[in-house]
Amino acid sequence: MRASEIVTLRRMQVDIKRRIVRLLETKNTSPRTVPLMVIAAATFREALDHPIRPIDTDLIFFGEPRRDGKRRPYQFNSVWLNIKREQGLADVRFHDLRHEAVSRFVEAGFSDQEVSAISGHKSMQMLKRYTHLRAEDLVARIDDVAKRRNGTS
């Protein structure tokens, strides 16, 4: 998901049991349902079950009230910058994680239709812009195909 989609999530959008998130407002204006990995679902569960969760917000990730008394989405940019610094990833943008995930789904054998359903890309052209296949992985796939054709394992 995009950072803006994550920080604006509300309780009603997250179904922990089914491990899905329903995004109502997306960049391409089409709502979509995003499947969650086990660790993501656990993170949402932890946020929802936090013992000091204020009753005045239905945001999953919330900030402190502002002068007007309203809570707004938590802005995790400072946390992200700390993680990048600690890991030596100065040139990595949060959005790069989205590109990486799309590429890994393709490498894992997900169909274009499955990947676009998860990522929310409407066109195959946009999906291809996000897909960055590693030549090393393609070599292994080529070898697998050759072995199957030659009848060797």
C-alpha positions as CSV (number, residue, x, y, z in Angstrom):
1,M,0.0,0.0,0.0
2,R,1.0,3.6,-0.4
3,A,2.0,5.5,2.7
4,S,-1.1,7.8,2.4
5,E,-3.3,4.7,2.2
6,I,-1.7,3.2,5.4
7,V,-1.8,6.3,7.6
8,T,-5.5,7.1,6.8
9,L,-6.8,3.6,7.5
10,R,-9.8,3.4,9.8
11,R,-11.0,0.5,12.0
12,M,-13.9,-0.5,9.7
13,Q,-11.4,-1.0,6.8
14,V,-9.4,-3.7,8.5
15,D,-10.7,-7.3,8.8
16,I,-8.1,-9.1,10.9
17,K,-9.8,-12.5,10.7
18,R,-9.9,-12.5,7.0
19,R,-6.5,-10.7,6.7
20,I,-7.7,-8.0,4.4
21,V,-7.8,-4.2,4.2
22,R,-10.5,-2.4,2.2
23,L,-9.1,0.8,0.6
24,L,-11.9,3.2,-0.2
25,E,-9.8,6.1,-1.5
26,T,-6.9,5.2,-3.7
27,K,-4.6,7.1,-6.1
28,N,-6.4,5.8,-9.1
29,T,-9.9,6.4,-7.5
30,S,-10.8,2.7,-7.6
31,P,-11.5,1.0,-4.2
32,R,-9.5,-2.2,-3.7
33,T,-9.1,-5.0,-1.2
34,V,-5.6,-5.8,-0.1
35,P,-4.6,-9.2,1.3
36,L,-2.3,-9.0,4.3
37,M,0.7,-11.1,5.2
38,V,0.5,-12.7,8.6
39,I,3.0,-10.1,10.1
40,A,1.0,-7.2,8.7
41,A,-2.2,-8.6,10.2
42,A,-0.4,-9.0,13.5
43,T,0.8,-5.4,13.3
44,F,-2.8,-4.2,12.8
45,R,-4.0,-6.4,15.6
46,E,-1.4,-4.9,17.9
47,A,-2.4,-1.4,16.9
48,L,-6.1,-2.0,17.4
49,D,-5.5,-3.7,20.8
50,H,-3.2,-1.1,22.2
51,P,-4.3,-0.5,25.8
52,I,-4.2,3.3,25.6
53,R,-6.1,3.5,22.4
54,P,-8.1,6.7,22.6
55,I,-11.9,6.5,22.1
56,D,-11.9,9.7,20.1
57,T,-10.5,8.2,16.9
58,D,-11.1,5.3,14.6
59,L,-7.8,5.8,12.8
60,I,-5.6,2.7,13.1
61,F,-2.4,4.8,13.3
62,F,-3.2,8.1,15.1
63,G,-1.2,11.1,16.2
64,E,-1.6,13.3,19.2
65,P,-4.5,15.8,19.3
66,R,-3.7,19.2,17.7
67,R,-4.6,22.6,19.1
68,D,-8.1,22.1,17.7
69,G,-8.5,18.9,19.8
70,K,-8.7,16.7,16.7
71,R,-6.5,13.7,16.0
72,R,-5.0,13.2,12.6
73,P,-3.2,10.3,11.0
74,Y,0.2,9.5,12.5
75,Q,3.0,10.7,10.3
76,F,5.7,8.1,10.4
77,N,8.3,10.1,8.4
78,S,10.7,10.6,11.3
79,V,10.6,6.9,12.2
80,W,11.2,6.0,8.5
81,L,14.2,8.3,8.4
82,N,15.6,6.7,11.5
83,I,15.2,3.2,10.1
84,K,16.9,4.3,6.8
85,R,19.8,5.8,8.7
86,E,20.2,2.8,11.0
87,Q,20.2,0.4,8.0
88,G,22.4,2.5,5.7
89,L,19.6,3.0,3.2
90,A,19.8,6.8,2.6
91,D,18.6,6.6,-1.0
92,V,15.6,4.4,-0.4
93,R,12.2,6.0,-0.5
94,F,9.2,4.4,1.2
95,H,7.5,4.1,-2.2
96,D,10.5,1.9,-3.3
97,L,9.1,-0.8,-1.0
98,R,6.0,-0.9,-3.2
99,H,8.1,-1.4,-6.3
100,E,10.1,-4.1,-4.5
101,A,6.9,-6.0,-3.4
102,V,5.5,-5.9,-7.0
103,S,8.7,-7.3,-8.4
104,R,8.9,-10.1,-5.7
105,F,5.3,-11.1,-6.4
106,V,6.1,-11.4,-10.1
107,E,9.2,-13.4,-9.4
108,A,7.2,-15.7,-7.1
109,G,5.0,-16.6,-10.0
110,F,1.9,-14.4,-9.3
111,S,0.0,-13.7,-12.5
112,D,-0.2,-10.1,-13.8
113,Q,-3.9,-10.1,-12.8
114,E,-3.1,-11.2,-9.2
115,V,-0.3,-8.6,-8.8
116,S,-2.5,-5.8,-10.2
117,A,-5.3,-6.8,-7.9
118,I,-2.9,-6.5,-4.9
119,S,-1.2,-3.3,-6.0
120,G,-4.1,-1.6,-7.6
121,H,-2.5,-0.9,-10.9
122,K,-5.2,-0.5,-13.5
123,S,-3.0,-1.0,-16.6
124,M,-0.4,-3.5,-17.4
125,Q,1.8,-0.6,-18.6
126,M,1.9,0.9,-15.1
127,L,2.4,-2.6,-13.6
128,K,5.4,-3.2,-15.8
129,R,6.9,0.2,-14.7
130,Y,6.9,-1.2,-11.2
131,T,8.3,-4.6,-12.0
132,H,12.0,-4.9,-11.7
133,L,13.1,-8.5,-12.4
134,R,16.6,-9.6,-11.5
135,A,18.5,-11.2,-14.3
136,E,19.9,-13.8,-11.8
137,D,16.4,-15.0,-11.0
138,L,15.6,-15.2,-14.7
139,V,18.6,-17.4,-15.4
140,A,17.4,-19.9,-12.8
141,R,13.9,-19.9,-14.4
142,I,15.4,-20.4,-17.9
143,D,17.4,-23.4,-16.6
144,D,14.3,-24.9,-15.0
145,V,12.4,-24.6,-18.3
146,A,15.3,-26.2,-20.2
147,K,15.5,-29.1,-17.8
148,R,11.8,-29.8,-18.1
149,R,12.0,-29.7,-21.9
150,N,15.0,-32.1,-21.9
151,G,13.3,-34.4,-19.4
152,T,16.0,-33.9,-16.8
153,S,15.4,-32.9,-13.2
